[in-house]
Amino acid sequence: MTNTLTPCVKICALNDAGTVCTGCGRTLGEIGNWRRMTEDERRRVMERLASAAAIATVSADTSPASEEPVLALPSIPARRRSRP
């Protein structure tokens, strides 16, 4: 199986809970199983990440007269993972 499809951006840092990479957005399980996943499984993860990124990039309207709802995701502070 080729390893061409990957969301890795080489910025590996975990959120405070230690469950999600703040660089690529994958869970630790997804990262650990990536090489064993089928292309369809990888594609589903990539689609989920793309959807999450699209939601995160919805910009807030700064006009005080706007009554449109603003979608904001909580920031996920990065925690560097220690390497052996």
Secondary structure, DSSP 8 states (H G I E B T S, - for coil): ---------S--EE-TTSSBBTTT--BHHHHHHGGGS-HHHHHHHHHHHHHHHHHHT------TT--S----------EE----
